[in-house]
Amino acid sequence: MTSVAPAVDSRSEREVHRQDACRRADLQHVAGTPCDLLQGPLKTSDPLPVDISKIAASVFVADIITMPMITPLLEAAQAKGCDIQNGVQMFDAQVDFITEYLMGKH
């Protein structure tokens, strides 16, 4: 009788949480706008790219903007109970791939 060793999950706890959140999420909208890029007085008047009142708590909301880390969109989604991912987290997840590509190791 041959025994099979259990598979080792090499994903980080954060990655496991993110993937689980993506599987549970109800993807309703993807916004690709420059909202939240402005700083100063214009920033507060910049409308959200979606009507946050129509987003359920089950929706996963991500923003690629890195500064500010928590954009008005993410702040509103988090207040509704949504799982969120900010631009810094997205960049961190990609930096190794970017470095390998730029170093010609792809």
DAHUWO-V430638 format. One record per helix or strand. SS is the DSSP state (helix for helix, strand for strand). FROM is the first residue (numbers start at 1). TO is the last residue. If there is no record, write none. Layout:
BEGIN
SS_FROM_TO / SS_FROM_TO
END
This chain:
BEGIN
helix_13_24 / helix_41_45 / helix_52_54 / strand_60_62 / helix_72_79 / strand_83_85 / helix_87_102
END
